[in-house]
Amino acid sequence: MVVTRMERRAPAVSSAGDPVCRADMEVRALPSLPEDDWVMLRELFTYLTKPHPRACHKKARFGGYGARRLRDNRQVQDGQKYVCMDGEFTLHTSRRCLIYSFGISTDWSFDWDMEWFGCEVLAFDPSIDLASGSMNGTISFLRYGIGAWDHVTREGWQIRTLDTFMRYLGHQERTVHYLKMDVEFDEFEVLRQQVMLGHRSPLATNVEQLGVELHLTSFLPVWKHMTFYREMYKTFLALQEMGFYLFHYEQNEIIQPDMVVPGVEGQLVSAMEVAWLKTRCVT
């Protein structure tokens, strides 16, 4: 596996035929849901924290900024996302590369890097005091958040589903080459809503890669939230059925390890970056 800093996208080239499948590609599949709770937790967090190193040969990092780790004030990186640049995926060759970025707050580094790379970027965040519109021609901001249903929150935030966004933006026939989501605990409801739609969901039909920060602080200790983790397991199984396999895991470096999972060595951090690729190269 090669990890690189992102480089400016090469001029698009036309391609035809089936996707390029690497002969040495391997993935770590999530097994069927175990009946035993402790086995379930071990399988779930082994799956999350140990993607197969040959799932993606060439990973590129987009975004990231310097931050201070809480426990020792050491400088670390935060906000970076990882994209698989293997031949099966078209982000680096498409003439109309498209990025959906949900959850900005004050960190635009991923969006700027994707714009510099040559992609059209749609950035969404209902909490920013900024009017919707074009930022600079290739980044467009929408003051909306993503959720499991269309509604307005108590704060007055406009929330829409992924399906609604794609209809509204006229993107039903376009590929979303990378969907980034950092939405502070709402990621689980969003993913559950999409997998309930199955293979007709935009996630299944339009999205090539998916990068999510998982927030688990509200579900500790893990043994007191078995129902939640079972639902999470089912959601990830459904993603796998759509063709999504993990290729990247990274713990949040700002916060200290605060999570113990029976059967998993050491302490984990309850905020973790994971990324899936959707492949037709696994049978």
C-alpha positions in Angstrom: 0.0 0.0 0.0 1.3 3.4 -0.9 0.1 6.5 1.0 0.7 9.9 -0.7 -0.2 13.5 -0.3 -2.7 14.4 -2.9 -1.4 15.7 -6.2 -3.2 17.8 -8.8 -5.5 15.6 -10.9 -4.1 14.6 -14.3 -6.1 15.5 -17.4 -9.0 13.3 -17.9 -8.7 10.4 -20.3 -11.4 8.4 -21.8 -11.8 4.8 -20.7 -14.1 2.0 -21.7 -15.0 -1.5 -20.5 -15.1 -3.0 -17.1 -13.3 -1.4 -14.1 -9.7 -2.3 -13.6 -9.4 -5.0 -10.8 -6.1 -5.6 -9.1 -5.2 -9.3 -8.9 -3.8 -8.8 -5.4 -6.8 -6.9 -4.0 -8.1 -8.4 -0.7 -10.7 -7.0 1.8 -11.6 -7.8 5.3 -15.3 -8.8 5.2 -17.6 -8.4 8.2 -18.9 -11.8 9.1 -22.6 -12.6 9.7 -24.0 -11.1 12.9 -23.0 -13.4 15.8 -25.6 -14.3 18.4 -23.2 -13.8 21.3 -22.8 -10.1 22.3 -19.1 -10.3 23.2 -18.3 -12.0 19.9 -20.3 -9.4 18.1 -18.3 -6.5 19.7 -15.0 -8.2 18.9 -15.9 -8.8 15.3 -17.3 -5.3 14.8 -14.2 -3.5 16.1 -11.8 -5.8 14.5 -13.5 -5.0 11.2 -13.4 -1.3 11.9 -9.9 -1.0 13.1 -8.1 -3.5 10.8 -9.0 -3.0 7.2 -7.1 -5.3 4.9 -3.9 -3.5 3.8 -4.4 -4.7 0.2 -7.9 -3.3 0.0 -6.4 -0.2 -1.6 -2.9 0.0 -3.1 -2.6 3.8 -3.5 -4.2 6.0 -0.9 -4.0 9.8 -1.1 -4.5 12.2 1.8 -6.7 15.3 1.3 -7.1 18.0 3.9 -5.9 18.2 7.5 -4.7 20.9 9.8 -2.4 21.2 12.8 -4.2 20.7 16.2 -3.2 20.2 19.8 -3.7 16.8 21.5 -5.7 17.3 24.7 -3.6 15.0 27.0 -0.1 16.5 26.3 -0.6 19.5 24.0 1.4 17.7 21.3 0.8 18.9 17.8 -1.2 16.4 15.7 -3.1 16.4 12.4 -6.9 16.5 12.3 -9.5 16.7 9.5 -7.7 14.7 6.9 -9.5 12.2 4.7 -8.1 9.3 2.6 -9.1 8.5 -0.9 -8.3 5.3 -2.8 -6.7 6.1 -6.2 -6.6 2.6 -7.6 -7.6 2.1 -11.2 -11.1 0.9 -10.4 -12.1 4.4 -9.2 -12.6 7.4 -11.4 -12.1 10.4 -9.2 -8.7 11.0 -10.8 -9.8 10.5 -14.4 -13.4 11.8 -14.6 -14.0 15.0 -16.4 -16.7 15.9 -13.9 -15.4 14.7 -10.6 -17.9 15.5 -7.8 -17.5 15.7 -4.1 -20.2 15.9 -1.4 -18.8 17.2 1.9 -21.1 17.1 4.9 -20.0 18.9 8.1 -17.5 21.8 7.8 -17.6 23.8 11.1 -14.3 25.8 10.7 -12.3 23.3 8.7 -12.4 23.7 5.0 -9.1 22.0 4.3 -10.6 18.9 2.7 -12.8 21.0 0.5 -9.9 23.3 -0.6 -7.7 20.3 -1.4 -10.5 18.7 -3.5 -11.1 21.9 -5.3 -7.3 22.3 -6.0 -7.3 18.7 -7.3 -9.9 19.7 -9.9 -13.2 18.6 -8.5 -16.6 20.3 -8.1 -17.2 20.4 -4.4 -20.6 20.8 -2.6 -20.1 21.7 1.1 -23.0 21.3 3.5 -23.4 22.6 7.1 -26.5 24.1 8.7 -24.6 25.4 11.7 -22.4 27.9 9.8 -23.6 31.5 9.7 -23.0 31.8 6.0 -25.4 32.2 3.1 -25.8 29.4 0.6 -24.1 30.0 -2.7 -21.0 29.7 -4.7 -17.8 30.2 -2.7 -15.4 30.7 -5.6 -16.8 29.0 -8.6 -15.9 25.4 -7.8 -16.9 25.1 -4.2 -20.6 25.7 -3.5 -21.9 26.0 0.0 -25.4 24.9 1.1 -26.6 25.8 4.6 -28.3 22.4 5.0 -27.5 19.3 7.0 -27.9 15.6 6.1 -30.2 13.4 8.1 -32.5 10.4 8.0 -35.6 12.4 7.0 -36.5 15.9 5.7 -37.2 18.2 8.6 -36.3 21.4 10.5 -34.6 21.1 13.9 -35.3 23.0 17.0 -32.3 25.2 16.2 -34.0 26.1 12.8 -31.6 24.0 10.8 -32.8 22.6 7.5 -32.1 18.9 7.3 -32.5 16.7 4.2 -31.8 13.1 3.2 -29.1 12.2 0.6 -31.9 11.2 -1.8 -33.5 14.7 -1.5 -30.2 16.5 -2.1 -29.5 14.5 -5.2 -32.9 15.1 -6.6 -32.8 18.8 -5.8 -29.3 19.2 -7.3 -30.1 17.1 -10.4 -27.4 14.6 -9.6 -29.4 11.4 -9.9 -27.4 10.4 -13.0 -24.0 11.6 -11.7 -21.3 9.8 -9.8 -20.5 11.2 -6.4 -16.8 10.3 -6.4 -16.3 10.8 -2.7 -18.9 11.5 0.0 -17.4 12.9 3.2 -19.5 12.9 6.4 -18.5 14.5 9.8 -21.9 15.2 11.3 -21.4 14.6 15.1 -23.4 11.4 15.8 -26.0 11.7 13.0 -23.9 9.5 10.7 -25.5 6.4 12.1 -29.0 7.5 11.3 -28.0 8.7 7.8 -26.3 5.3 7.0 -29.3 3.4 8.4 -31.7 5.4 6.3 -29.7 4.7 3.2 -29.2 0.9 3.7 -33.0 0.6 4.4 -33.5 1.8 0.8 -31.2 -1.0 -0.3 -29.7 -1.1 -3.8 -32.0 1.7 -5.0 -30.4 4.2 -2.6 -28.1 7.0 -3.9 -25.4 5.5 -1.7 -25.6 2.2 -3.6 -26.1 3.6 -7.1 -24.1 6.9 -7.2 -21.4 7.0 -4.5 -17.9 5.5 -5.3 -16.2 6.2 -1.9 -17.4 7.1 1.5 -15.4 8.7 4.3 -17.0 9.1 7.8 -15.9 10.1 11.2 -17.7 7.8 13.7 -18.6 9.3 17.0 -19.1 6.7 19.8 -18.6 8.8 23.0 -22.4 8.7 23.8 -22.3 4.9 23.6 -19.8 4.1 26.3 -19.2 1.8 28.0 -19.9 -0.5 25.1 -21.5 -3.3 27.1 -24.3 -0.9 28.2 -25.2 -0.2 24.6 -25.4 -3.7 23.0 -28.6 -2.8 21.1 -26.9 0.2 19.4 -23.9 -1.8 18.4 -26.0 -4.6 17.0 -27.8 -2.1 14.8 -24.5 -0.6 13.8 -23.3 -4.1 12.9 -26.4 -4.7 10.8 -25.9 -1.3 9.0 -22.3 -2.2 8.1 -23.4 -5.6 6.9 -25.9 -3.9 4.6 -23.2 -1.5 3.3 -21.1 -4.6 2.6 -24.0 -6.1 0.6 -24.0 -2.9 -1.5 -20.3 -3.5 -2.3 -18.7 -1.2 0.3 -15.5 -2.5 2.0 -13.3 -0.6 4.4 -9.9 0.5 3.2 -8.9 3.0 5.9 -9.0 3.4 9.7 -7.5 6.2 11.8 -8.2 7.2 15.3 -8.8 10.8 16.2 -5.5 12.0 17.6 -6.9 15.0 19.5 -8.7 13.0 22.2 -7.2 10.4 24.5 -8.1 6.7 24.3 -11.4 6.2 26.2 -12.9 3.0 24.9 -12.4 -0.6 26.0 -13.8 -3.4 23.8 -13.6 -6.9 25.2 -11.5 -9.1 22.9 -9.8 -6.1 21.3 -6.3 -5.3 22.4 -5.6 -2.0 24.0 -7.8 1.1 24.4 -9.5 2.7 21.4 -10.5 6.3 20.8 -14.3 6.8 20.6 -13.9 9.1 17.5 -12.5 7.4 14.5 -12.1 8.1 10.8 -13.0 5.2 8.5 -13.3 5.0 4.7 -15.1 2.6 2.4 -14.7 2.0 -1.3 -17.4 0.5 -3.4 -16.0 -2.3 -5.5 -17.1 -4.8 -8.1 -13.8 -6.6 -7.8 -14.8 -8.7 -4.8 -16.8 -11.8 -5.5 
